[in-house]
């Protein structure tokens, strides 16, 4: 039985996916993606809710911090004398 791998000029092997048509490769990609998504351990509802609240709170805090820093720089910039 012949191997389904072919050798390239540089000695690397190339799988059969390289020999498939464009639609065959797309189908293979979708099939492989679905298989990988099924392997994922998805978080439960409570964990998702807690992490969402954390991200929103962190965004608000960092937004306020950056806004405050920006306001300080604007006031400093406005008080620099021009010549």
mmCIF file of the N, C-alpha and C atoms, coordinates in Angstrom:
data_MODEL
# 
_entry.id   MODEL 
# 
loop_
_atom_site.group_PDB 
_atom_site.id 
_atom_site.type_symbol 
_atom_site.label_atom_id 
_atom_site.label_alt_id 
_atom_site.label_comp_id 
_atom_site.label_asym_id 
_atom_site.label_entity_id 
_atom_site.label_seq_id 
_atom_site.pdbx_PDB_ins_code 
_atom_site.Cartn_x 
_atom_site.Cartn_y 
_atom_site.Cartn_z 
_atom_site.occupancy 
_atom_site.B_iso_or_equiv 
_atom_site.pdbx_formal_charge 
_atom_site.auth_seq_id 
_atom_site.auth_comp_id 
_atom_site.auth_asym_id 
_atom_site.auth_atom_id 
_atom_site.pdbx_PDB_model_num 
ATOM 1   N N  . UNK A 1 1  ? 0.850   -1.170 0.000  1.00 0.00 ? 1  UNK A N  1 
ATOM 2   C CA . UNK A 1 1  ? 0.000   0.000  0.000  1.00 0.00 ? 1  UNK A CA 1 
ATOM 3   C C  . UNK A 1 1  ? 0.898   1.236  0.000  1.00 0.00 ? 1  UNK A C  1 
ATOM 4   N N  . UNK A 1 2  ? 0.646   2.193  -0.848 1.00 0.00 ? 2  UNK A N  1 
ATOM 5   C CA . UNK A 1 2  ? 1.479   3.384  -0.975 1.00 0.00 ? 2  UNK A CA 1 
ATOM 6   C C  . UNK A 1 2  ? 1.114   4.393  0.112  1.00 0.00 ? 2  UNK A C  1 
ATOM 7   N N  . UNK A 1 3  ? 2.116   5.109  0.546  1.00 0.00 ? 3  UNK A N  1 
ATOM 8   C CA . UNK A 1 3  ? 1.901   6.146  1.541  1.00 0.00 ? 3  UNK A CA 1 
ATOM 9   C C  . UNK A 1 3  ? 1.193   7.330  0.896  1.00 0.00 ? 3  UNK A C  1 
ATOM 10  N N  . UNK A 1 4  ? 0.369   8.029  1.673  1.00 0.00 ? 4  UNK A N  1 
ATOM 11  C CA . UNK A 1 4  ? -0.363  9.168  1.140  1.00 0.00 ? 4  UNK A CA 1 
ATOM 12  C C  . UNK A 1 4  ? 0.419   10.452 1.317  1.00 0.00 ? 4  UNK A C  1 
ATOM 13  N N  . UNK A 1 5  ? 1.630   10.376 1.810  1.00 0.00 ? 5  UNK A N  1 
ATOM 14  C CA . UNK A 1 5  ? 2.463   11.554 1.973  1.00 0.00 ? 5  UNK A CA 1 
ATOM 15  C C  . UNK A 1 5  ? 3.483   11.591 0.842  1.00 0.00 ? 5  UNK A C  1 
ATOM 16  N N  . UNK A 1 6  ? 3.724   12.785 0.338  1.00 0.00 ? 6  UNK A N  1 
ATOM 17  C CA . UNK A 1 6  ? 4.705   12.940 -0.721 1.00 0.00 ? 6  UNK A CA 1 
ATOM 18  C C  . UNK A 1 6  ? 5.844   13.806 -0.206 1.00 0.00 ? 6  UNK A C  1 
ATOM 19  N N  . UNK A 1 7  ? 7.011   13.596 -0.720 1.00 0.00 ? 7  UNK A N  1 
ATOM 20  C CA . UNK A 1 7  ? 8.175   14.337 -0.276 1.00 0.00 ? 7  UNK A CA 1 
ATOM 21  C C  . UNK A 1 7  ? 8.357   15.572 -1.144 1.00 0.00 ? 7  UNK A C  1 
ATOM 22  N N  . UNK A 1 8  ? 8.714   16.687 -0.519 1.00 0.00 ? 8  UNK A N  1 
ATOM 23  C CA . UNK A 1 8  ? 8.988   17.915 -1.256 1.00 0.00 ? 8  UNK A CA 1 
ATOM 24  C C  . UNK A 1 8  ? 10.485  18.011 -1.510 1.00 0.00 ? 8  UNK A C  1 
ATOM 25  N N  . UNK A 1 9  ? 10.899  19.013 -2.252 1.00 0.00 ? 9  UNK A N  1 
ATOM 26  C CA . UNK A 1 9  ? 12.312  19.170 -2.599 1.00 0.00 ? 9  UNK A CA 1 
ATOM 27  C C  . UNK A 1 9  ? 13.196  19.327 -1.376 1.00 0.00 ? 9  UNK A C  1 
ATOM 28  N N  . UNK A 1 10 ? 12.724  19.965 -0.369 1.00 0.00 ? 10 UNK A N  1 
ATOM 29  C CA . UNK A 1 10 ? 13.546  20.228 0.816  1.00 0.00 ? 10 UNK A CA 1 
ATOM 30  C C  . UNK A 1 10 ? 13.472  19.105 1.844  1.00 0.00 ? 10 UNK A C  1 
ATOM 31  N N  . UNK A 1 11 ? 12.855  18.014 1.517  1.00 0.00 ? 11 UNK A N  1 
ATOM 32  C CA . UNK A 1 11 ? 12.822  16.866 2.399  1.00 0.00 ? 11 UNK A CA 1 
ATOM 33  C C  . UNK A 1 11 ? 11.652  16.842 3.355  1.00 0.00 ? 11 UNK A C  1 
ATOM 34  N N  . UNK A 1 12 ? 10.836  17.891 3.340  1.00 0.00 ? 12 UNK A N  1 
ATOM 35  C CA . UNK A 1 12 ? 9.659   17.900 4.210  1.00 0.00 ? 12 UNK A CA 1 
ATOM 36  C C  . UNK A 1 12 ? 8.570   17.052 3.570  1.00 0.00 ? 12 UNK A C  1 
ATOM 37  N N  . UNK A 1 13 ? 7.664   16.577 4.405  1.00 0.00 ? 13 UNK A N  1 
ATOM 38  C CA . UNK A 1 13 ? 6.548   15.810 3.861  1.00 0.00 ? 13 UNK A CA 1 
ATOM 39  C C  . UNK A 1 13 ? 5.325   16.690 3.756  1.00 0.00 ? 13 UNK A C  1 
ATOM 40  N N  . UNK A 1 14 ? 4.514   16.405 2.793  1.00 0.00 ? 14 UNK A N  1 
ATOM 41  C CA . UNK A 1 14 ? 3.300   17.168 2.553  1.00 0.00 ? 14 UNK A CA 1 
ATOM 42  C C  . UNK A 1 14 ? 2.129   16.194 2.643  1.00 0.00 ? 14 UNK A C  1 
ATOM 43  N N  . UNK A 1 15 ? 1.138   16.547 3.472  1.00 0.00 ? 15 UNK A N  1 
ATOM 44  C CA . UNK A 1 15 ? -0.025  15.682 3.659  1.00 0.00 ? 15 UNK A CA 1 
ATOM 45  C C  . UNK A 1 15 ? -0.966  15.733 2.471  1.00 0.00 ? 15 UNK A C  1 
ATOM 46  N N  . UNK A 1 16 ? -1.992  14.906 2.513  1.00 0.00 ? 16 UNK A N  1 
ATOM 47  C CA . UNK A 1 16 ? -2.935  14.839 1.404  1.00 0.00 ? 16 UNK A CA 1 
ATOM 48  C C  . UNK A 1 16 ? -3.803  16.075 1.302  1.00 0.00 ? 16 UNK A C  1 
ATOM 49  N N  . UNK A 1 17 ? -3.873  16.903 2.358  1.00 0.00 ? 17 UNK A N  1 
ATOM 50  C CA . UNK A 1 17 ? -4.695  18.112 2.310  1.00 0.00 ? 17 UNK A CA 1 
ATOM 51  C C  . UNK A 1 17 ? -4.218  19.057 1.218  1.00 0.00 ? 17 UNK A C  1 
ATOM 52  N N  . UNK A 1 18 ? -2.944  19.004 0.867  1.00 0.00 ? 18 UNK A N  1 
ATOM 53  C CA . UNK A 1 18 ? -2.415  19.860 -0.182 1.00 0.00 ? 18 UNK A CA 1 
ATOM 54  C C  . UNK A 1 18 ? -2.951  19.456 -1.551 1.00 0.00 ? 18 UNK A C  1 
ATOM 55  N N  . UNK A 1 19 ? -3.323  18.202 -1.711 1.00 0.00 ? 19 UNK A N  1 
ATOM 56  C CA . UNK A 1 19 ? -3.777  17.706 -2.996 1.00 0.00 ? 19 UNK A CA 1 
ATOM 57  C C  . UNK A 1 19 ? -5.279  17.840 -3.198 1.00 0.00 ? 19 UNK A C  1 
ATOM 58  N N  . UNK A 1 20 ? -6.006  18.290 -2.188 1.00 0.00 ? 20 UNK A N  1 
ATOM 59  C CA . UNK A 1 20 ? -7.451  18.424 -2.294 1.00 0.00 ? 20 UNK A CA 1 
ATOM 60  C C  . UNK A 1 20 ? -7.816  19.682 -3.066 1.00 0.00 ? 20 UNK A C  1 
ATOM 61  N N  . UNK A 1 21 ? -9.005  19.675 -3.623 1.00 0.00 ? 21 UNK A N  1 
ATOM 62  C CA . UNK A 1 21 ? -9.488  20.875 -4.301 1.00 0.00 ? 21 UNK A CA 1 
ATOM 63  C C  . UNK A 1 21 ? -9.815  21.936 -3.257 1.00 0.00 ? 21 UNK A C  1 
ATOM 64  N N  . UNK A 1 22 ? -10.123 23.139 -3.727 1.00 0.00 ? 22 UNK A N  1 
ATOM 65  C CA . UNK A 1 22 ? -10.424 24.241 -2.816 1.00 0.00 ? 22 UNK A CA 1 
ATOM 66  C C  . UNK A 1 22 ? -11.631 23.913 -1.948 1.00 0.00 ? 22 UNK A C  1 
ATOM 67  N N  . UNK A 1 23 ? -12.677 23.345 -2.528 1.00 0.00 ? 23 UNK A N  1 
ATOM 68  C CA . UNK A 1 23 ? -13.865 23.007 -1.731 1.00 0.00 ? 23 UNK A CA 1 
ATOM 69  C C  . UNK A 1 23 ? -13.567 21.873 -0.757 1.00 0.00 ? 23 UNK A C  1 
ATOM 70  N N  . UNK A 1 24 ? -12.712 20.950 -1.148 1.00 0.00 ? 24 UNK A N  1 
ATOM 71  C CA . UNK A 1 24 ? -12.327 19.859 -0.252 1.00 0.00 ? 24 UNK A CA 1 
ATOM 72  C C  . UNK A 1 24 ? -11.550 20.366 0.939  1.00 0.00 ? 24 UNK A C  1 
ATOM 73  N N  . UNK A 1 25 ? -10.674 21.357 0.685  1.00 0.00 ? 25 UNK A N  1 
ATOM 74  C CA . UNK A 1 25 ? -9.912  21.945 1.788  1.00 0.00 ? 25 UNK A CA 1 
ATOM 75  C C  . UNK A 1 25 ? -10.825 22.742 2.716  1.00 0.00 ? 25 UNK A C  1 
ATOM 76  N N  . UNK A 1 26 ? -11.804 23.437 2.130  1.00 0.00 ? 26 UNK A N  1 
ATOM 77  C CA . UNK A 1 26 ? -12.748 24.206 2.948  1.00 0.00 ? 26 UNK A CA 1 
ATOM 78  C C  . UNK A 1 26 ? -13.572 23.271 3.824  1.00 0.00 ? 26 UNK A C  1 
ATOM 79  N N  . UNK A 1 27 ? -14.035 22.168 3.252  1.00 0.00 ? 27 UNK A N  1 
ATOM 80  C CA . UNK A 1 27 ? -14.807 21.192 4.029  1.00 0.00 ? 27 UNK A CA 1 
ATOM 81  C C  . UNK A 1 27 ? -13.948 20.602 5.142  1.00 0.00 ? 27 UNK A C  1 
ATOM 82  N N  . UNK A 1 28 ? -12.695 20.325 4.827  1.00 0.00 ? 28 UNK A N  1 
ATOM 83  C CA . UNK A 1 28 ? -11.787 19.779 5.830  1.00 0.00 ? 28 UNK A CA 1 
ATOM 84  C C  . UNK A 1 28 ? -11.557 20.783 6.954  1.00 0.00 ? 28 UNK A C  1 
ATOM 85  N N  . UNK A 1 29 ? -11.403 22.054 6.598  1.00 0.00 ? 29 UNK A N  1 
ATOM 86  C CA . UNK A 1 29 ? -11.213 23.098 7.595  1.00 0.00 ? 29 UNK A CA 1 
ATOM 87  C C  . UNK A 1 29 ? -12.425 23.202 8.525  1.00 0.00 ? 29 UNK A C  1 
ATOM 88  N N  . UNK A 1 30 ? -13.619 23.194 7.946  1.00 0.00 ? 30 UNK A N  1 
ATOM 89  C CA . UNK A 1 30 ? -14.845 23.280 8.753  1.00 0.00 ? 30 UNK A CA 1 
ATOM 90  C C  . UNK A 1 30 ? -14.965 22.068 9.659  1.00 0.00 ? 30 UNK A C  1 
ATOM 91  N N  . UNK A 1 31 ? -14.702 20.895 9.130  1.00 0.00 ? 31 UNK A N  1 
ATOM 92  C CA . UNK A 1 31 ? -14.784 19.656 9.909  1.00 0.00 ? 31 UNK A CA 1 
ATOM 93  C C  . UNK A 1 31 ? -13.790 19.689 11.074 1.00 0.00 ? 31 UNK A C  1 
ATOM 94  N N  . UNK A 1 32 ? -12.552 20.108 10.789 1.00 0.00 ? 32 UNK A N  1 
ATOM 95  C CA . UNK A 1 32 ? -11.533 20.168 11.841 1.00 0.00 ? 32 UNK A CA 1 
ATOM 96  C C  . UNK A 1 32 ? -11.866 21.226 12.888 1.00 0.00 ? 32 UNK A C  1 
ATOM 97  N N  . UNK A 1 33 ? -12.418 22.354 12.443 1.00 0.00 ? 33 UNK A N  1 
ATOM 98  C CA . UNK A 1 33 ? -12.790 23.423 13.371 1.00 0.00 ? 33 UNK A CA 1 
ATOM 99  C C  . UNK A 1 33 ? -13.890 22.960 14.315 1.00 0.00 ? 33 UNK A C  1 
ATOM 100 N N  . UNK A 1 34 ? -14.894 22.303 13.781 1.00 0.00 ? 34 UNK A N  1 
ATOM 101 C CA . UNK A 1 34 ? -15.988 21.788 14.615 1.00 0.00 ? 34 UNK A CA 1 
ATOM 102 C C  . UNK A 1 34 ? -15.455 20.770 15.620 1.00 0.00 ? 34 UNK A C  1 
ATOM 103 N N  . UNK A 1 35 ? -14.550 19.913 15.184 1.00 0.00 ? 35 UNK A N  1 
ATOM 104 C CA . UNK A 1 35 ? -13.973 18.914 16.087 1.00 0.00 ? 35 UNK A CA 1 
ATOM 105 C C  . UNK A 1 35 ? -13.205 19.592 17.219 1.00 0.00 ? 35 UNK A C  1 
ATOM 106 N N  . UNK A 1 36 ? -12.471 20.650 16.919 1.00 0.00 ? 36 UNK A N  1 
ATOM 107 C CA . UNK A 1 36 ? -11.723 21.368 17.959 1.00 0.00 ? 36 UNK A CA 1 
ATOM 108 C C  . UNK A 1 36 ? -12.652 22.112 18.906 1.00 0.00 ? 36 UNK A C  1 
ATOM 109 N N  . UNK A 1 37 ? -13.726 22.707 18.383 1.00 0.00 ? 37 UNK A N  1 
ATOM 110 C CA . UNK A 1 37 ? -14.683 23.422 19.241 1.00 0.00 ? 37 UNK A CA 1 
ATOM 111 C C  . UNK A 1 37 ? -15.357 22.459 20.212 1.00 0.00 ? 37 UNK A C  1 
ATOM 112 N N  . UNK A 1 38 ? -15.601 21.241 19.785 1.00 0.00 ? 38 UNK A N  1 
ATOM 113 C CA . UNK A 1 38 ? -16.218 20.250 20.679 1.00 0.00 ? 38 UNK A CA 1 
ATOM 114 C C  . UNK A 1 38 ? -15.297 19.858 21.827 1.00 0.00 ? 38 UNK A C  1 
ATOM 115 N N  . UNK A 1 39 ? -13.984 20.032 21.649 1.00 0.00 ? 39 UNK A N  1 
ATOM 116 C CA . UNK A 1 39 ? -13.021 19.683 22.701 1.00 0.00 ? 39 UNK A CA 1 
ATOM 117 C C  . UNK A 1 39 ? -12.923 20.759 23.781 1.00 0.00 ? 39 UNK A C  1 
ATOM 118 N N  . UNK A 1 40 ? -13.439 21.949 23.505 1.00 0.00 ? 40 UNK A N  1 
ATOM 119 C CA . UNK A 1 40 ? -13.318 23.070 24.430 1.00 0.00 ? 40 UNK A CA 1 
ATOM 120 C C  . UNK A 1 40 ? -14.182 22.831 25.667 1.00 0.00 ? 40 UNK A C  1 
ATOM 121 N N  . UNK A 1 41 ? -13.621 23.137 26.837 1.00 0.00 ? 41 UNK A N  1 
ATOM 122 C CA . UNK A 1 41 ? -14.391 23.091 28.073 1.00 0.00 ? 41 UNK A CA 1 
ATOM 123 C C  . UNK A 1 41 ? -14.974 24.476 28.276 1.00 0.00 ? 41 UNK A C  1 
ATOM 124 N N  . UNK A 1 42 ? -16.259 24.625 28.038 1.00 0.00 ? 42 UNK A N  1 
ATOM 125 C CA . UNK A 1 42 ? -16.908 25.923 28.119 1.00 0.00 ? 42 UNK A CA 1 
ATOM 126 C C  . UNK A 1 42 ? -17.230 26.248 29.571 1.00 0.00 ? 42 UNK A C  1 
ATOM 127 N N  . UNK A 1 43 ? -17.111 27.523 29.974 1.00 0.00 ? 43 UNK A N  1 
ATOM 128 C CA . UNK A 1 43 ? -17.424 27.899 31.353 1.00 0.00 ? 43 UNK A CA 1 
ATOM 129 C C  . UNK A 1 43 ? -18.926 27.822 31.620 1.00 0.00 ? 43 UNK A C  1 
ATOM 130 N N  . UNK A 1 44 ? -19.265 27.619 32.892 1.00 0.00 ? 44 UNK A N  1 
ATOM 131 C CA . UNK A 1 44 ? -20.683 27.576 33.242 1.00 0.00 ? 44 UNK A CA 1 
ATOM 132 C C  . UNK A 1 44 ? -21.250 28.998 33.286 1.00 0.00 ? 44 UNK A C  1 
ATOM 133 N N  . UNK A 1 45 ? -22.559 29.096 33.483 1.00 0.00 ? 45 UNK A N  1 
ATOM 134 C CA . UNK A 1 45 ? -23.257 30.379 33.422 1.00 0.00 ? 45 UNK A CA 1 
ATOM 135 C C  . UNK A 1 45 ? -22.745 31.356 34.489 1.00 0.00 ? 45 UNK A C  1 
ATOM 136 N N  . UNK A 1 46 ? -22.518 30.858 35.697 1.00 0.00 ? 46 UNK A N  1 
ATOM 137 C CA . UNK A 1 46 ? -22.074 31.723 36.797 1.00 0.00 ? 46 UNK A CA 1 
ATOM 138 C C  . UNK A 1 46 ? -20.683 32.295 36.526 1.00 0.00 ? 46 UNK A C  1 
ATOM 139 N N  . UNK A 1 47 ? -19.780 31.464 36.051 1.00 0.00 ? 47 UNK A N  1 
ATOM 140 C CA . UNK A 1 47 ? -18.426 31.929 35.732 1.00 0.00 ? 47 UNK A CA 1 
ATOM 141 C C  . UNK A 1 47 ? -18.463 32.977 34.629 1.00 0.00 ? 47 UNK A C  1 
ATOM 142 N N  . UNK A 1 48 ? -19.273 32.741 33.617 1.00 0.00 ? 48 UNK A N  1 
ATOM 143 C CA . UNK A 1 48 ? -19.403 33.703 32.520 1.00 0.00 ? 48 UNK A CA 1 
ATOM 144 C C  . UNK A 1 48 ? -19.924 35.034 33.021 1.00 0.00 ? 48 UNK A C  1 
ATOM 145 N N  . UNK A 1 49 ? -20.939 34.996 33.880 1.00 0.00 ? 49 UNK A N  1 
ATOM 146 C CA . UNK A 1 49 ? -21.519 36.216 34.439 1.00 0.00 ? 49 UNK A CA 1 
ATOM 147 C C  . UNK A 1 49 ? -20.492 36.964 35.276 1.00 0.00 ? 49 UNK A C  1 
ATOM 148 N N  . UNK A 1 50 ? -19.772 36.256 36.154 1.00 0.00 ? 50 UNK A N  1 
ATOM 149 C CA . UNK A 1 50 ? -18.781 36.890 37.019 1.00 0.00 ? 50 UNK A CA 1 
ATOM 150 C C  . UNK A 1 50 ? -17.645 37.534 36.217 1.00 0.00 ? 50 UNK A C  1 
ATOM 151 N N  . UNK A 1 51 ? -17.176 36.835 35.212 1.00 0.00 ? 51 UNK A N  1 
ATOM 152 C CA . UNK A 1 51 ? -16.089 37.382 34.407 1.00 0.00 ? 51 UNK A CA 1 
ATOM 153 C C  . UNK A 1 51 ? -16.567 38.559 33.556 1.00 0.00 ? 51 UNK A C  1 
ATOM 154 N N  . UNK A 1 52 ? -17.808 38.526 33.113 1.00 0.00 ? 52 UNK A N  1 
ATOM 155 C CA . UNK A 1 52 ? -18.359 39.656 32.356 1.00 0.00 ? 52 UNK A CA 1 
ATOM 156 C C  . UNK A 1 52 ? -18.452 40.890 33.237 1.00 0.00 ? 52 UNK A C  1 
ATOM 157 N N  . UNK A 1 53 ? -18.937 40.712 34.458 1.00 0.00 ? 53 UNK A N  1 
ATOM 158 C CA . UNK A 1 53 ? -19.021 41.827 35.408 1.00 0.00 ? 53 UNK A CA 1 
ATOM 159 C C  . UNK A 1 53 ? -17.622 42.382 35.696 1.00 0.00 ? 53 UNK A C  1 
ATOM 160 N N  . UNK A 1 54 ? -16.650 41.495 35.861 1.00 0.00 ? 54 UNK A N  1 
ATOM 161 C CA . UNK A 1 54 ? -15.274 41.921 36.123 1.00 0.00 ? 54 UNK A CA 1 
ATOM 162 C C  . UNK A 1 54 ? -14.717 42.743 34.960 1.00 0.00 ? 54 UNK A C  1 
ATOM 163 N N  . UNK A 1 55 ? -14.947 42.297 33.745 1.00 0.00 ? 55 UNK A N  1 
ATOM 164 C CA . UNK A 1 55 ? -14.438 43.012 32.570 1.00 0.00 ? 55 UNK A CA 1 
ATOM 165 C C  . UNK A 1 55 ? -15.094 44.382 32.452 1.00 0.00 ? 55 UNK A C  1 
ATOM 166 N N  . UNK A 1 56 ? -16.395 44.455 32.682 1.00 0.00 ? 56 UNK A N  1 
ATOM 167 C CA . UNK A 1 56 ? -17.091 45.745 32.612 1.00 0.00 ? 56 UNK A CA 1 
ATOM 168 C C  . UNK A 1 56 ? -16.576 46.694 33.693 1.00 0.00 ? 56 UNK A C  1 
ATOM 169 N N  . UNK A 1 57 ? -16.426 46.192 34.921 1.00 0.00 ? 57 UNK A N  1 
ATOM 170 C CA . UNK A 1 57 ? -15.932 47.030 36.021 1.00 0.00 ? 57 UNK A CA 1 
ATOM 171 C C  . UNK A 1 57 ? -14.508 47.506 35.747 1.00 0.00 ? 57 UNK A C  1 
ATOM 172 N N  . UNK A 1 58 ? -13.653 46.618 35.263 1.00 0.00 ? 58 UNK A N  1 
ATOM 173 C CA . UNK A 1 58 ? -12.278 46.991 34.953 1.00 0.00 ? 58 UNK A CA 1 
ATOM 174 C C  . UNK A 1 58 ? -12.242 48.037 33.834 1.00 0.00 ? 58 UNK A C  1 
ATOM 175 N N  . UNK A 1 59 ? -13.115 47.896 32.852 1.00 0.00 ? 59 UNK A N  1 
ATOM 176 C CA . UNK A 1 59 ? -13.187 48.871 31.762 1.00 0.00 ? 59 UNK A CA 1 
ATOM 177 C C  . UNK A 1 59 ? -13.603 50.243 32.276 1.00 0.00 ? 59 UNK A C  1 
ATOM 178 N N  . UNK A 1 60 ? -14.566 50.279 33.181 1.00 0.00 ? 60 UNK A N  1 
ATOM 179 C CA . UNK A 1 60 ? -15.023 51.548 33.751 1.00 0.00 ? 60 UNK A CA 1 
ATOM 180 C C  . UNK A 1 60 ? -13.901 52.193 34.569 1.00 0.00 ? 60 UNK A C  1 
ATOM 181 N N  . UNK A 1 61 ? -13.227 51.420 35.390 1.00 0.00 ? 61 UNK A N  1 
ATOM 182 C CA . UNK A 1 61 ? -12.144 51.953 36.220 1.00 0.00 ? 61 UNK A CA 1 
ATOM 183 C C  . UNK A 1 61 ? -11.004 52.478 35.352 1.00 0.00 ? 61 UNK A C  1 
ATOM 184 N N  . UNK A 1 62 ? -10.581 51.698 34.373 1.00 0.00 ? 62 UNK A N  1 
ATOM 185 C CA . UNK A 1 62 ? -9.487  52.142 33.509 1.00 0.00 ? 62 UNK A CA 1 
ATOM 186 C C  . UNK A 1 62 ? -9.899  53.339 32.655 1.00 0.00 ? 62 UNK A C  1 
ATOM 187 N N  . UNK A 1 63 ? -11.153 53.381 32.213 1.00 0.00 ? 63 UNK A N  1 
ATOM 188 C CA . UNK A 1 63 ? -11.644 54.537 31.464 1.00 0.00 ? 63 UNK A CA 1 
ATOM 189 C C  . UNK A 1 63 ? -11.613 55.791 32.305 1.00 0.00 ? 63 UNK A C  1 
ATOM 190 N N  . UNK A 1 64 ? -12.040 55.688 33.559 1.00 0.00 ? 64 UNK A N  1 
ATOM 191 C CA . UNK A 1 64 ? -12.008 56.842 34.465 1.00 0.00 ? 64 UNK A CA 1 
ATOM 192 C C  . UNK A 1 64 ? -10.570 57.261 34.748 1.00 0.00 ? 64 UNK A C  1 
ATOM 193 N N  . UNK A 1 65 ? -9.681  56.310 34.941 1.00 0.00 ? 65 UNK A N  1 
ATOM 194 C CA . UNK A 1 65 ? -8.277  56.614 35.195 1.00 0.00 ? 65 UNK A CA 1 
ATOM 195 C C  . UNK A 1 65 ? -7.647  57.323 33.999 1.00 0.00 ? 65 UNK A C  1 
ATOM 196 N N  . UNK A 1 66 ? -7.847  56.794 32.821 1.00 0.00 ? 66 UNK A N  1 
ATOM 197 C CA . UNK A 1 66 ? -7.284  57.414 31.618 1.00 0.00 ? 66 UNK A CA 1 
ATOM 198 C C  . UNK A 1 66 ? -7.919  58.778 31.351 1.00 0.00 ? 66 UNK A C  1 
ATOM 199 N N  . UNK A 1 67 ? -9.225  58.898 31.609 1.00 0.00 ? 67 UNK A N  1 
ATOM 200 C CA . UNK A 1 67 ? -9.884  60.194 31.459 1.00 0.00 ? 67 UNK A CA 1 
ATOM 201 C C  . UNK A 1 67 ? -9.318  61.218 32.420 1.00 0.00 ? 67 UNK A C  1 
ATOM 202 N N  . UNK A 1 68 ? -9.047  60.822 33.652 1.00 0.00 ? 68 UNK A N  1 
ATOM 203 C CA . UNK A 1 68 ? -8.453  61.721 34.637 1.00 0.00 ? 68 UNK A CA 1 
ATOM 204 C C  . UNK A 1 68 ? -7.048  62.146 34.240 1.00 0.00 ? 68 UNK A C  1 
ATOM 205 N N  . UNK A 1 69 ? -6.258  61.189 33.784 1.00 0.00 ? 69 UNK A N  1 
ATOM 206 C CA . UNK A 1 69 ? -4.902  61.517 33.327 1.00 0.00 ? 69 UNK A CA 1 
ATOM 207 C C  . UNK A 1 69 ? -4.966  62.477 32.137 1.00 0.00 ? 69 UNK A C  1 
ATOM 208 N N  . UNK A 1 70 ? -5.878  62.239 31.221 1.00 0.00 ? 70 UNK A N  1 
ATOM 209 C CA . UNK A 1 70 ? -6.042  63.113 30.064 1.00 0.00 ? 70 UNK A CA 1 
ATOM 210 C C  . UNK A 1 70 ? -6.443  64.522 30.496 1.00 0.00 ? 70 UNK A C  1 
ATOM 211 N N  . UNK A 1 71 ? -7.351  64.621 31.452 1.00 0.00 ? 71 UNK A N  1 
ATOM 212 C CA . UNK A 1 71 ? -7.783  65.938 31.940 1.00 0.00 ? 71 UNK A CA 1 
ATOM 213 C C  . UNK A 1 71 ? -6.616  66.690 32.572 1.00 0.00 ? 71 UNK A C  1 
ATOM 214 N N  . UNK A 1 72 ? -5.768  65.992 33.319 1.00 0.00 ? 72 UNK A N  1 
ATOM 215 C CA . UNK A 1 72 ? -4.596  66.631 33.925 1.00 0.00 ? 72 UNK A CA 1 
ATOM 216 C C  . UNK A 1 72 ? -3.665  67.139 32.831 1.00 0.00 ? 72 UNK A C  1 
ATOM 217 N N  . UNK A 1 73 ? -3.389  66.329 31.825 1.00 0.00 ? 73 UNK A N  1 
ATOM 218 C CA . UNK A 1 73 ? -2.506  66.759 30.747 1.00 0.00 ? 73 UNK A CA 1 
ATOM 219 C C  . UNK A 1 73 ? -3.083  67.939 29.965 1.00 0.00 ? 73 UNK A C  1 
ATOM 220 N N  . UNK A 1 74 ? -4.389  67.969 29.769 1.00 0.00 ? 74 UNK A N  1 
ATOM 221 C CA . UNK A 1 74 ? -5.012  69.088 29.066 1.00 0.00 ? 74 UNK A CA 1 
ATOM 222 C C  . UNK A 1 74 ? -4.822  70.370 29.866 1.00 0.00 ? 74 UNK A C  1 
ATOM 223 N N  . UNK A 1 75 ? -5.022  70.321 31.168 1.00 0.00 ? 75 UNK A N  1 
ATOM 224 C CA . UNK A 1 75 ? -4.854  71.529 32.009 1.00 0.00 ? 75 UNK A CA 1 
ATOM 225 C C  . UNK A 1 75 ? -3.405  71.982 32.032 1.00 0.00 ? 75 UNK A C  1 
ATOM 226 N N  . UNK A 1 76 ? -2.489  71.024 32.112 1.00 0.00 ? 76 UNK A N  1 
ATOM 227 C CA . UNK A 1 76 ? -1.076  71.381 32.096 1.00 0.00 ? 76 UNK A CA 1 
ATOM 228 C C  . UNK A 1 76 ? -0.723  72.008 30.748 1.00 0.00 ? 76 UNK A C  1 
ATOM 229 N N  . UNK A 1 77 ? -1.200  71.428 29.683 1.00 0.00 ? 77 UNK A N  1 
ATOM 230 C CA . UNK A 1 77 ? -0.918  71.928 28.334 1.00 0.00 ? 77 UNK A CA 1 
ATOM 231 C C  . UNK A 1 77 ? -1.486  73.349 28.131 1.00 0.00 ? 77 UNK A C  1 
ATOM 232 N N  . UNK A 1 78 ? -2.676  73.586 28.664 1.00 0.00 ? 78 UNK A N  1 
ATOM 233 C CA . UNK A 1 78 ? -3.291  74.901 28.521 1.00 0.00 ? 78 UNK A CA 1 
ATOM 234 C C  . UNK A 1 78 ? -2.531  75.966 29.311 1.00 0.00 ? 78 UNK A C  1 
ATOM 235 N N  . UNK A 1 79 ? -1.855  75.595 30.363 1.00 0.00 ? 79 UNK A N  1 
ATOM 236 C CA . UNK A 1 79 ? -1.148  76.561 31.213 1.00 0.00 ? 79 UNK A CA 1 
ATOM 237 C C  . UNK A 1 79 ? 0.301   76.780 30.798 1.00 0.00 ? 79 UNK A C  1 
ATOM 238 N N  . UNK A 1 80 ? 0.754   76.138 29.748 1.00 0.00 ? 80 UNK A N  1 
ATOM 239 C CA . UNK A 1 80 ? 2.098   76.370 29.244 1.00 0.00 ? 80 UNK A CA 1 
ATOM 240 C C  . UNK A 1 80 ? 2.079   77.683 28.468 1.00 0.00 ? 80 UNK A C  1 
ATOM 241 N N  . UNK A 1 81 ? 2.937   78.618 28.836 1.00 0.00 ? 81 UNK A N  1 
ATOM 242 C CA . UNK A 1 81 ? 2.938   79.905 28.125 1.00 0.00 ? 81 UNK A CA 1 
ATOM 243 C C  . UNK A 1 81 ? 3.450   79.748 26.699 1.00 0.00 ? 81 UNK A C  1 
ATOM 244 N N  . UNK A 1 82 ? 2.840   80.497 25.794 1.00 0.00 ? 82 UNK A N  1 
ATOM 245 C CA . UNK A 1 82 ? 3.284   80.500 24.401 1.00 0.00 ? 82 UNK A CA 1 
ATOM 246 C C  . UNK A 1 82 ? 4.075   81.763 24.143 1.00 0.00 ? 82 UNK A C  1 
ATOM 247 N N  . UNK A 1 83 ? 4.995   81.724 23.241 1.00 0.00 ? 83 UNK A N  1 
ATOM 248 C CA . UNK A 1 83 ? 5.837   82.882 22.952 1.00 0.00 ? 83 UNK A CA 1 
ATOM 249 C C  . UNK A 1 83 ? 5.431   83.547 21.682 1.00 0.00 ? 83 UNK A C  1 
# 
